[in-house]
Amino acid sequence: MSAFGWKLKGDGRAIPEGEVVAPGERLSWPRTIGLGAQHVFAMFGATFVFPIIMGLNPQYAVMMSGFATIMFLLIVNGKIPSYLGTSASLVGAVTAIRAQGGDSAEVTGGFLAAGVLLAIVGVIVHFAGGGIVAKVLPPAVTGGVVMLIGFNLAPVVASAYWPKDQWTAVLVMIFVTVFAVAVKGFWSRIAIFLGLIFGVLISWLFDSVFGKISETAADGTVSKVWRLDFSSVSSAHWFGFPTDITTQSGVLTGPHLPTFSATAILLVVPGVIALIAENTGHVKAVSEMTGENLDPYLGRGFIGDGVATTIAGFIGASPTTTYAENIGVMAATKVYSTAAYYVAAIVAILFGFSPKFGAAVSSVPPGVLGGITVILYGMIGLLGAKIWVESGVNFGAPQNLVPLSAGIIIGVGNVAIIFTKDFEISGIALGTIVLVVLYHLCRWIAPHLRKEEQARGKAYAGGAGINAGDVYDSSGQIPSNRGQDVEPDLK
């Protein structure tokens, strides 16, 4: 199958009972355009929320997500239907870079480095096979890294967003929780987007009833501000290229060239491990749903995401990753056609050429972001635990318990090792290094414990009917029947 040239499925209107629309097929163009619109809504909330959190222009991020999706589909030759939206895996690194005085240029320089590293991993995997990923980064390691990335962000919620308007944050948190859990189907998958709309309405209502709220600036001065400020929207043009946007929380940086620092690059490396984990899970999930063996395209998937993130870093945009929300849309509709993703990408690019759209999404009040991020960041952390549970990681084994414990506490607690006045390794970067190095060191110095764990894993798998301590098979590949379960939905 080529990247283009889709075959019409049946009459183009209805899907025959028990069948699906394969990646190389499509429904009629009106229906395909409608499905593409669903994919836009599914990715929309997280794709522009995370750039705002990272201090980058969300309009630019949405535009880049469209270009990134097209690049990805071309690199994988249309075999892996996916949408590439803004990644949350590097949010913790961005927070650390800015805390150490780094600006947006250093942040995007880190993104570029992360993209290059991921693309290199993709080339290695393409030629060496996916087993190498499972051997170097087994589920115990990837789960630990994902967990420390998520929980390291807790202070951001507690200090930057939640205190700005705590009652709006509480209501948004409750709303998103209810919609994500109690509502079925497509609406539950866009709970974040609906939460944003709800939060904006609540902020408007609170402004109308209670008036302005107090805001404390960095220099300690207190002023009165509206929760919802759309003043920048009215002055923005309908059509134009993204630029810097000034908001209540600061400037959201538009297009710029990157700069590079060793500290920033070290801080983004752990996020690459998370990108590898979520890309692997995404490919396995799609493979399970379509019934096609996509293992030969795993390396291409890494390359596609790596190239997109590299280009994003070079032009000053947000990093990208494959989105699980869009997998949910495919699972619900049974339509895996890449044609729908091209439609979604084109729509996103068109949105990206509207500064008024960028100003509108940048006006999301801090209290609304507080209610959303308290859930999103926690979900990232707990998805690490999800990887452990579904992989049957044995925490009774000291070779798992000890290195994971040390790495996670260092990452979550922002523990630092100071080498010089101008150089230190701390938080997520140090926690990841400690976790990975100690994990493999423990297996090298205690082979008898590794054998005991393997025996326990086989017994556990036999009793529970899952691939317990051994999430990958004898060739090092994650079994196809485990794909959808192991995907970490990080964004």
Summary of the structure (lengths in Angstrom):
residues: 491
radius of gyration: 22.3
end to end distance: 28.2
largest distance: 68.7
contacts: 1894
relative contact order: 0.21
helix: 66%
strand: 7%
